[in-house]
Amino acid sequence: MSAQPPRVIRLIQRPNSFGVGVFAIITTKTTQYYVFKEIDCAIGGRGFAIHRLGLGDLYHARIGSPMECSCECLGFLRHGKCKHIQGLSALLGHSLL
Ligand SMILES: [Zn+2]
């Protein structure tokens, strides 16, 4: 069993004509909103810039096969996985992006 609280990702706004969308990562304690935009990615997978609303953090994440996934956040650097990749992967898996 994971010690992590259950986490739900919800697509709030599909990417608009500028390619900018919003998703939320919801836990029992908090809801965090993220603005995201798909960016060119020449090295495999799909690239996204993710900006957490209310804070200055900007991350670039890459989603694809397990070897193609990467993110700039501390969670990924430490553990090789993070909520950004898990969240975007879930949306991609449901063909929402
Ligand atoms: Zn991340």
Backbone and ligand atoms as CSV (ligand in chain L), in Angstrom:
chain,resi,resn,atom,element,x,y,z
A,1,MET,N,N,0.838,-1.211,0.000
A,1,MET,CA,C,0.000,0.000,0.000
A,1,MET,C,C,0.863,1.248,0.000
A,2,SER,N,N,0.412,2.210,-0.721
A,2,SER,CA,C,1.150,3.467,-0.780
A,2,SER,C,C,0.724,4.368,0.370
A,3,ALA,N,N,1.683,5.103,0.899
A,3,ALA,CA,C,1.363,6.057,1.953
A,3,ALA,C,C,0.786,7.354,1.375
A,4,GLN,N,N,0.827,7.468,0.056
A,4,GLN,CA,C,0.333,8.702,-0.555
A,4,GLN,C,C,-1.190,8.762,-0.456
A,5,PRO,N,N,-1.735,9.929,-0.190
A,5,PRO,CA,C,-3.195,10.049,-0.194
A,5,PRO,C,C,-3.720,9.857,-1.617
A,6,PRO,N,N,-4.970,9.435,-1.738
A,6,PRO,CA,C,-5.532,9.287,-3.090
A,6,PRO,C,C,-5.523,10.614,-3.827
A,7,ARG,N,N,-5.244,10.539,-5.079
A,7,ARG,CA,C,-5.087,11.759,-5.875
A,7,ARG,C,C,-5.876,11.589,-7.156
A,8,VAL,N,N,-6.625,12.605,-7.479
A,8,VAL,CA,C,-7.452,12.583,-8.679
A,8,VAL,C,C,-7.021,13.733,-9.558
A,9,ILE,N,N,-6.920,13.455,-10.841
A,9,ILE,CA,C,-6.638,14.548,-11.769
A,9,ILE,C,C,-7.878,14.798,-12.600
A,10,ARG,N,N,-8.170,16.047,-12.780
A,10,ARG,CA,C,-9.376,16.403,-13.527
A,10,ARG,C,C,-9.016,17.477,-14.546
A,11,LEU,N,N,-9.460,17.238,-15.761
A,11,LEU,CA,C,-9.246,18.241,-16.802
A,11,LEU,C,C,-10.306,19.319,-16.647
A,12,ILE,N,N,-9.877,20.532,-16.343
A,12,ILE,CA,C,-10.812,21.631,-16.115
A,12,ILE,C,C,-11.161,22.320,-17.421
A,13,GLN,N,N,-10.157,22.538,-18.225
A,13,GLN,CA,C,-10.385,23.199,-19.513
A,13,GLN,C,C,-9.516,22.535,-20.566
A,14,ARG,N,N,-10.146,22.063,-21.599
A,14,ARG,CA,C,-9.364,21.488,-22.691
A,14,ARG,C,C,-8.505,22.575,-23.325
A,15,PRO,N,N,-7.393,22.163,-23.925
A,15,PRO,CA,C,-6.544,23.175,-24.559
A,15,PRO,C,C,-7.336,24.029,-25.546
A,16,ASN,N,N,-7.195,25.331,-25.429
A,16,ASN,CA,C,-7.910,26.249,-26.313
A,16,ASN,C,C,-7.124,26.434,-27.613
A,17,SER,N,N,-7.509,27.427,-28.385
A,17,SER,CA,C,-6.865,27.614,-29.687
A,17,SER,C,C,-5.394,27.969,-29.545
A,18,PHE,N,N,-4.983,28.401,-28.378
A,18,PHE,CA,C,-3.572,28.675,-28.134
A,18,PHE,C,C,-2.853,27.453,-27.556
A,19,GLY,N,N,-3.584,26.368,-27.375
A,19,GLY,CA,C,-2.982,25.163,-26.832
A,19,GLY,C,C,-2.874,25.184,-25.323
A,20,VAL,N,N,-3.546,26.137,-24.685
A,20,VAL,CA,C,-3.431,26.279,-23.235
A,20,VAL,C,C,-4.665,25.683,-22.566
A,21,GLY,N,N,-4.448,24.779,-21.633
A,21,GLY,CA,C,-5.530,24.165,-20.888
A,21,GLY,C,C,-5.253,24.226,-19.398
A,22,VAL,N,N,-6.215,23.735,-18.625
A,22,VAL,CA,C,-6.088,23.745,-17.167
A,22,VAL,C,C,-6.490,22.371,-16.640
A,23,PHE,N,N,-5.674,21.827,-15.727
A,23,PHE,CA,C,-6.114,20.642,-15.010
A,23,PHE,C,C,-5.929,20.874,-13.526
A,24,ALA,N,N,-6.607,20.060,-12.740
A,24,ALA,CA,C,-6.510,20.155,-11.289
A,24,ALA,C,C,-6.065,18.817,-10.743
A,25,ILE,N,N,-5.217,18.860,-9.738
A,25,ILE,CA,C,-4.840,17.659,-8.993
A,25,ILE,C,C,-5.491,17.785,-7.620
A,26,ILE,N,N,-6.375,16.847,-7.333
A,26,ILE,CA,C,-7.247,16.941,-6.160
A,26,ILE,C,C,-6.883,15.828,-5.181
A,27,THR,N,N,-6.609,16.204,-3.950
A,27,THR,CA,C,-6.425,15.220,-2.890
A,27,THR,C,C,-7.477,15.489,-1.827
A,28,THR,N,N,-7.461,14.673,-0.793
A,28,THR,CA,C,-8.436,14.884,0.268
A,28,THR,C,C,-8.207,16.219,0.961
A,29,LYS,N,N,-6.996,16.743,0.878
A,29,LYS,CA,C,-6.682,17.973,1.596
A,29,LYS,C,C,-6.690,19.209,0.719
A,30,THR,N,N,-6.253,19.080,-0.502
A,30,THR,CA,C,-6.065,20.271,-1.322
A,30,THR,C,C,-6.501,20.031,-2.756
A,31,THR,N,N,-6.761,21.128,-3.421
A,31,THR,CA,C,-6.929,21.113,-4.870
A,31,THR,C,C,-5.944,22.112,-5.441
A,32,GLN,N,N,-5.113,21.643,-6.342
A,32,GLN,CA,C,-4.135,22.524,-6.962
A,32,GLN,C,C,-4.425,22.595,-8.448
A,33,TYR,N,N,-4.424,23.812,-8.953
A,33,TYR,CA,C,-4.720,24.019,-10.362
A,33,TYR,C,C,-3.427,24.278,-11.132
A,34,TYR,N,N,-3.376,23.714,-12.301
A,34,TYR,CA,C,-2.194,23.869,-13.147
A,34,TYR,C,C,-2.622,24.283,-14.546
A,35,VAL,N,N,-1.932,25.278,-15.052
A,35,VAL,CA,C,-2.082,25.646,-16.454
A,35,VAL,C,C,-1.020,24.886,-17.238
A,36,PHE,N,N,-1.411,24.325,-18.361
A,36,PHE,CA,C,-0.424,23.588,-19.134
A,36,PHE,C,C,-0.533,23.937,-20.610
A,37,LYS,N,N,0.549,23.713,-21.302
A,37,LYS,CA,C,0.591,23.973,-22.733
A,37,LYS,C,C,1.543,22.959,-23.359
A,38,GLU,N,N,1.080,22.350,-24.426
A,38,GLU,CA,C,1.966,21.406,-25.102
A,38,GLU,C,C,3.022,22.183,-25.872
A,39,ILE,N,N,4.237,21.706,-25.793
A,39,ILE,CA,C,5.346,22.381,-26.464
A,39,ILE,C,C,6.063,21.382,-27.369
A,40,ASP,N,N,6.786,21.912,-28.316
A,40,ASP,CA,C,7.513,21.048,-29.245
A,40,ASP,C,C,8.484,20.167,-28.478
A,41,CYS,N,N,8.538,18.935,-28.891
A,41,CYS,CA,C,9.439,17.992,-28.245
A,41,CYS,C,C,10.069,17.150,-29.345
A,42,ALA,N,N,11.358,17.302,-29.531
A,42,ALA,CA,C,12.037,16.652,-30.652
A,42,ALA,C,C,12.707,15.354,-30.259
A,43,ILE,N,N,12.628,14.961,-28.989
A,43,ILE,CA,C,13.410,13.808,-28.541
A,43,ILE,C,C,12.533,12.648,-28.113
A,44,GLY,N,N,11.297,12.610,-28.581
A,44,GLY,CA,C,10.412,11.491,-28.256
A,44,GLY,C,C,9.462,11.847,-27.141
A,45,GLY,N,N,8.276,11.327,-27.216
A,45,GLY,CA,C,7.269,11.668,-26.226
A,45,GLY,C,C,6.630,13.008,-26.551
A,46,ARG,N,N,5.758,13.459,-25.655
A,46,ARG,CA,C,5.093,14.753,-25.830
A,46,ARG,C,C,5.535,15.670,-24.705
A,47,GLY,N,N,5.878,16.888,-25.053
A,47,GLY,CA,C,6.373,17.837,-24.069
A,47,GLY,C,C,5.282,18.782,-23.603
A,48,PHE,N,N,5.311,19.089,-22.315
A,48,PHE,CA,C,4.340,20.027,-21.749
A,48,PHE,C,C,5.040,20.986,-20.809
A,49,ALA,N,N,4.647,22.246,-20.877
A,49,ALA,CA,C,5.022,23.209,-19.850
A,49,ALA,C,C,3.860,23.276,-18.868
A,50,ILE,N,N,4.172,23.176,-17.585
A,50,ILE,CA,C,3.143,23.132,-16.547
A,50,ILE,C,C,3.416,24.242,-15.553
A,51,HIS,N,N,2.420,25.062,-15.322
A,51,HIS,CA,C,2.580,26.205,-14.425
A,51,HIS,C,C,1.540,26.106,-13.329
A,52,ARG,N,N,1.996,25.998,-12.100
A,52,ARG,CA,C,1.054,25.868,-10.997
A,52,ARG,C,C,0.496,27.230,-10.646
A,53,LEU,N,N,-0.816,27.340,-10.651
A,53,LEU,CA,C,-1.459,28.623,-10.371
A,53,LEU,C,C,-1.210,29.042,-8.933
A,54,GLY,N,N,-0.970,30.318,-8.747
A,54,GLY,CA,C,-0.786,30.858,-7.411
A,54,GLY,C,C,0.656,30.821,-6.950
A,55,LEU,N,N,1.487,30.058,-7.646
A,55,LEU,CA,C,2.903,29.996,-7.311
A,55,LEU,C,C,3.700,30.223,-8.587
A,56,GLY,N,N,4.975,30.452,-8.415
A,56,GLY,CA,C,5.774,30.747,-9.590
A,56,GLY,C,C,6.332,29.534,-10.287
A,57,ASP,N,N,6.062,28.356,-9.730
A,57,ASP,CA,C,6.744,27.177,-10.246
A,57,ASP,C,C,6.354,26.875,-11.689
A,58,LEU,N,N,7.335,26.702,-12.513
A,58,LEU,CA,C,7.109,26.287,-13.892
A,58,LEU,C,C,7.942,25.043,-14.150
A,59,TYR,N,N,7.287,23.993,-14.613
A,59,TYR,CA,C,7.985,22.745,-14.885
A,59,TYR,C,C,7.795,22.369,-16.336
A,60,HIS,N,N,8.793,21.747,-16.878
A,60,HIS,CA,C,8.663,21.141,-18.191
A,60,HIS,C,C,8.654,19.632,-18.010
A,61,ALA,N,N,7.625,19.018,-18.522
A,61,ALA,CA,C,7.486,17.574,-18.368
A,61,ALA,C,C,7.376,16.934,-19.741
A,62,ARG,N,N,7.839,15.720,-19.835
A,62,ARG,CA,C,7.787,14.987,-21.085
A,62,ARG,C,C,7.107,13.660,-20.810
A,63,ILE,N,N,6.112,13.371,-21.635
A,63,ILE,CA,C,5.293,12.181,-21.428
A,63,ILE,C,C,5.443,11.277,-22.630
A,64,GLY,N,N,5.665,10.021,-22.390
A,64,GLY,CA,C,5.758,9.055,-23.481
A,64,GLY,C,C,5.935,7.676,-22.885
A,65,SER,N,N,6.762,6.873,-23.512
A,65,SER,CA,C,7.077,5.573,-22.935
A,65,SER,C,C,7.808,5.808,-21.614
A,66,PRO,N,N,7.911,4.792,-20.760
A,66,PRO,CA,C,8.599,5.003,-19.478
A,66,PRO,C,C,9.980,5.642,-19.639
A,67,MET,N,N,10.685,5.286,-20.685
A,67,MET,CA,C,12.008,5.869,-20.890
A,67,MET,C,C,11.939,7.325,-21.328
A,68,GLU,N,N,10.785,7.719,-21.832
A,68,GLU,CA,C,10.653,9.075,-22.366
A,68,GLU,C,C,10.097,10.064,-21.347
A,69,CYS,N,N,9.689,9.585,-20.193
A,69,CYS,CA,C,9.084,10.471,-19.206
A,69,CYS,C,C,10.160,11.200,-18.413
A,70,SER,N,N,9.973,12.497,-18.279
A,70,SER,CA,C,10.881,13.254,-17.428
A,70,SER,C,C,10.178,14.528,-16.990
A,71,CYS,N,N,10.649,15.087,-15.885
A,71,CYS,CA,C,10.060,16.311,-15.355
A,71,CYS,C,C,11.157,17.051,-14.604
A,72,GLU,N,N,10.965,18.342,-14.479
A,72,GLU,CA,C,11.992,19.150,-13.836
A,72,GLU,C,C,11.798,19.300,-12.331
A,73,CYS,N,N,10.690,18.767,-11.814
A,73,CYS,CA,C,10.400,19.046,-10.410
A,73,CYS,C,C,11.255,18.175,-9.478
A,74,LEU,N,N,11.282,18.552,-8.217
A,74,LEU,CA,C,12.082,17.835,-7.234
A,74,LEU,C,C,11.611,16.398,-7.052
A,75,GLY,N,N,10.299,16.211,-7.110
A,75,GLY,CA,C,9.769,14.871,-6.935
A,75,GLY,C,C,10.343,13.915,-7.973
A,76,PHE,N,N,10.406,14.378,-9.215
A,76,PHE,CA,C,10.938,13.500,-10.254
A,76,PHE,C,C,12.434,13.296,-10.064
A,77,LEU,N,N,13.132,14.360,-9.711
A,77,LEU,CA,C,14.574,14.233,-9.524
A,77,LEU,C,C,14.887,13.246,-8.414
A,78,ARG,N,N,14.063,13.240,-7.385
A,78,ARG,CA,C,14.331,12.373,-6.237
A,78,ARG,C,C,13.842,10.962,-6.453
A,79,HIS,N,N,12.647,10.823,-7.047
A,79,HIS,CA,C,11.988,9.523,-7.057
A,79,HIS,C,C,11.795,8.951,-8.459
A,80,GLY,N,N,12.090,9.737,-9.477
A,80,GLY,CA,C,11.900,9.240,-10.833
A,80,GLY,C,C,10.446,9.203,-11.263
A,81,LYS,N,N,9.562,9.787,-10.458
A,81,LYS,CA,C,8.159,9.902,-10.831
A,81,LYS,C,C,7.590,11.099,-10.090
A,82,CYS,N,N,6.497,11.614,-10.595
A,82,CYS,CA,C,5.904,12.777,-9.933
A,82,CYS,C,C,4.463,12.921,-10.373
A,83,LYS,N,N,3.752,13.787,-9.664
A,83,LYS,CA,C,2.329,13.946,-9.946
A,83,LYS,C,C,2.083,14.598,-11.296
A,84,HIS,N,N,3.042,15.367,-11.779
A,84,HIS,CA,C,2.845,15.994,-13.092
A,84,HIS,C,C,2.774,14.929,-14.186
A,85,ILE,N,N,3.737,13.998,-14.144
A,85,ILE,CA,C,3.770,12.943,-15.146
A,85,ILE,C,C,2.592,11.998,-14.944
A,86,GLN,N,N,2.314,11.653,-13.677
A,86,GLN,CA,C,1.182,10.765,-13.425
A,86,GLN,C,C,-0.119,11.398,-13.909
A,87,GLY,N,N,-0.257,12.693,-13.643
A,87,GLY,CA,C,-1.484,13.382,-14.030
A,87,GLY,C,C,-1.635,13.483,-15.532
A,88,LEU,N,N,-0.579,13.957,-16.193
A,88,LEU,CA,C,-0.662,14.092,-17.645
A,88,LEU,C,C,-0.821,12.733,-18.315
A,89,SER,N,N,-0.145,11.732,-17.778
A,89,SER,CA,C,-0.272,10.389,-18.351
A,89,SER,C,C,-1.713,9.904,-18.234
A,90,ALA,N,N,-2.343,10.213,-17.103
A,90,ALA,CA,C,-3.740,9.796,-16.932
A,90,ALA,C,C,-4.637,10.473,-17.956
A,91,LEU,N,N,-4.405,11.775,-18.178
A,91,LEU,CA,C,-5.235,12.485,-19.163
A,91,LEU,C,C,-4.987,11.945,-20.564
A,92,LEU,N,N,-3.718,11.681,-20.885
A,92,LEU,CA,C,-3.404,11.138,-22.201
A,92,LEU,C,C,-4.010,9.743,-22.350
A,93,GLY,N,N,-3.959,8.969,-21.260
A,93,GLY,CA,C,-4.495,7.615,-21.305
A,93,GLY,C,C,-5.987,7.603,-21.570
A,94,HIS,N,N,-6.672,8.646,-21.162
A,94,HIS,CA,C,-8.108,8.759,-21.417
A,94,HIS,C,C,-8.395,9.557,-22.674
A,95,SER,N,N,-7.339,9.790,-23.453
A,95,SER,CA,C,-7.489,10.500,-24.739
A,95,SER,C,C,-8.101,11.885,-24.559
A,96,LEU,N,N,-7.805,12.509,-23.434
A,96,LEU,CA,C,-8.324,13.857,-23.193
A,96,LEU,C,C,-7.391,14.922,-23.752
A,97,LEU,N,N,-6.173,14.535,-24.071
A,97,LEU,CA,C,-5.221,15.491,-24.632
A,97,LEU,C,C,-4.716,14.965,-25.972
L,1,ZN,ZN,ZN,6.992,16.835,-11.896
